[in-house]
Amino acid sequence: MKLGVFTVLFADKSFEEMLDAVKEAGIQAVEIGTGGYPGNNHCNVDELLESEEKRKEYLKKVTERDLIISAFSCHGNPISPEEAFAKESHETLIKTIKLASLMNVPVVNCFSGTAGDHDGAKYPNWPVTPWPNEYSDVKKWQWEEKLIPYWKEVGHIAKESGVKIGLELHGGFLVHTPYTLLKLREETCDAIGANLDPSHLWWQGINPVAAIKILAKEKAIHHFHAKDTYIDQDNVNMYGLTDMQPYGEVQTRAWTFRSVGCGHSVSEWSDMMSALRTYGYDYVVSIEHEDPIMSIREGLTRAVTNLKSVLIEDVPSQMWWV
């Protein structure tokens, strides 16, 4: 496995400055935003699509620093009832798939999206309970009329382009658990898989090692994010795990994103790395820094140090002892 980083935390730096900072931190791979929520500070998609020469120059700047691009990321909501944002998210995703294909970047990361509750809806609606029965009706309509048709089409485009889609299992979107990911994959194609981020699993009560086993057995992990979550049980008792307080309310929030090793033990992270290796994932572990009580420098340094102590990089030796 290789250690990577989602480069949105370096949005204030130029492309070259970002690559230098990544190299200096001892990281081997970059995950680069192409639009949507991550922005496109380090990747002008239209410019690169138009020019093979610029694509070669772009990749040269990466490879001459002994780095690779693990994924392009364009998280948005392509099935949103907000038509302008849905259109923007879709167009960015399609362009990103095309660019990834041209540049031999194997994965495009994004969200599944969330629809409204009917065709005239104004905002997305994320049902989280089966009763009252109208919530189940909304969920059924969203999946059958919006989610599955959309990803059948886009999954086909990705597969034909030789690109894998990494859906982040993120609360607020229709695909947010191993079950919903595998259900969508079954209804579409195997180009659809997970960008597995344990931080979003922990606050839903899902054990990340178990999730790795479930998904990796189906070869459904296409990328992996390294971000931690601290769960404050006293605050859970007050607000529950579906806490709607702003992320900045760290003292009272039920859970908070943290740098690797600051929410769960390094031993637990070691268990995840072992599960990834055991069940066949041998690609990039990409750090995502969203720690509200640490600087970018300190949070990234902590994550790099902790992950380097548990990352499994070499090919396994033969079992010389048996």
Secondary structure by P-SEA (a helix, b strand, c coil): cbbbbcccccccccaaaaaaaaaaaccccccccccccccccccaaaaaaacaaaaaaaaaaaaaaccccccccccccccccaaaaaaaaaaaaaaaaaaaaaacccbbbbbcccccccccccbbbbbcccccaaaaaaaaaaaaccaaaaaaaaaaaaaaacbbbbbbbccccccccaaaaaaaaaaccccbbbcccaaaaaaacccaaaaaaaaaaaccccbbbbbbbbbcaaaaaccccccccccccccccccccccccccccaaaaaaaaaaaaaacccccbbbbbbcccccaaaaaaaaaaaaaaccccccccccccc
